[in-house]
């Protein structure tokens, strides 16, 4: 079954995943021609390997903590913190604790 994306004007919960039993998976909330928003679930010790996207991104940690590495440096994002990254920068993420984050990706053609 395909995951239903939100439609314009529809409220969507972005509460930390720990409060959402049975909904502990990464999901694309919506995608337009210019923007994609994803709720990322990153269990402790799990990594998203180094990659880059063309457009700018934001990563907002909703729960837990995440090691965010880019440009040969690593920093920790704690719940309530947000990071902006320019497009084209190689980066990776690792769950320090079970974590949930909200990602915004500006899509470039």
C-alpha positions in Angstrom: 0.0 0.0 0.0 1.4 3.4 -1.0 2.0 6.0 1.7 -0.5 8.8 1.5 1.1 12.3 1.2 -0.6 15.2 2.9 -2.6 17.6 0.7 -2.6 21.3 0.8 -4.3 22.7 3.9 -4.3 19.3 5.8 -2.9 19.3 9.3 -0.2 16.7 9.9 1.2 15.6 13.2 5.0 15.9 13.6 5.1 14.8 17.2 8.1 12.8 18.3 7.7 9.2 17.2 8.0 7.9 20.7 4.5 9.2 21.3 3.2 7.5 18.1 2.9 3.7 18.7 3.2 1.7 15.5 4.4 4.8 13.5 8.1 4.4 14.0 9.2 4.6 10.4 10.6 7.3 8.2 7.8 8.8 6.0 7.6 11.5 3.3 4.9 13.9 4.6 4.6 15.7 1.4 6.4 16.5 -1.8 5.9 19.3 -4.3 7.9 20.4 -7.3 9.9 22.7 -5.0 9.9 21.1 -1.5 9.9 17.8 0.2 9.2 17.3 3.9 10.2 14.0 5.6 9.8 12.7 9.2 13.0 10.8 9.7 13.2 8.0 12.3 16.8 7.2 13.3 17.2 4.5 16.0 20.3 4.6 18.2 23.4 3.5 16.3 21.7 3.6 12.9 23.3 5.8 10.3 22.2 7.5 7.1 25.4 7.2 5.0 27.3 10.2 3.5 25.3 11.8 0.7 24.3 15.1 -0.7 21.3 16.7 -2.2 21.2 19.6 -4.8 19.0 21.9 -2.7 19.3 23.5 0.7 18.1 21.4 3.7 17.0 21.9 7.3 17.2 19.1 9.9 15.1 19.7 13.0 15.6 17.2 15.8 12.2 16.5 17.4 13.3 13.8 19.9 16.5 12.0 21.0 19.8 13.2 19.6 21.6 12.9 16.3 25.3 13.1 15.3 25.4 15.3 12.1 28.6 15.2 10.1 29.6 17.5 7.2 32.8 19.0 6.0 34.9 16.7 8.1 33.2 18.0 11.3 30.6 16.4 13.5 28.1 18.0 15.9 25.2 16.9 18.0 21.6 17.9 17.4 19.5 17.6 20.5 15.7 17.7 20.7 14.5 21.2 19.9 17.5 22.1 17.8 17.6 22.8 14.0 20.4 22.9 11.5 20.6 24.5 8.1 22.9 23.1 5.4 23.5 24.5 1.9 22.8 22.4 -1.1 25.5 20.1 -2.5 27.3 19.6 0.8 28.1 16.0 1.7 26.7 15.0 5.1 25.7 12.0 7.2 23.5 11.4 10.2 23.7 8.8 13.1 21.3 8.3 15.9 23.1 8.9 19.2 19.8 8.0 21.0 16.6 6.9 19.3 15.7 10.0 17.4 13.0 11.6 15.3 13.7 14.6 13.0 11.9 16.7 10.5 13.7 17.3 7.2 13.0 20.0 4.7 14.6 19.6 1.3 14.5 22.3 -1.3 14.2 20.5 -4.6 16.2 21.8 -7.6 15.5 20.8 -11.2 
